Amino acid sequence: MHDSLDFDTCLGVMQALDDYLSRELTPEEARQVDEHLELCELCMSHFQFERALVMHIRKKAQEVRAPATLRARVLSMLDQI
């Protein structure tokens, strides 16, 4: 997926964290990121922050309900597709 990224470097790992968190990396790429995170406190700290942020956003997104009129409009538009 990320042929140009070097998962042995902090830059490569940090650029891959979004895909890592959403489980979009190949198993080999995820293993390389895991190995780097085990060895690098800076990247692990950044990962923990991003993971906490993503979890917070997901939780808040589940709590927010769209107004009924917006929901109806979106469903109507989807029906037209």
HUKABEL-V46517 format. One record per helix or strand of 2 or more residues. SS is the DSSP state (2 for helix, 1 for strand). FROM is the first residue (numbers start at 1). TO is the last residue. If there is no record, write none. Layout:
BEGIN
[[SS	FROM	TO] [SS	FROM	TO]]
END
This chain:
BEGIN
[[2	10	21] [2	27	39] [2	41	63] [2	68	79]]
END
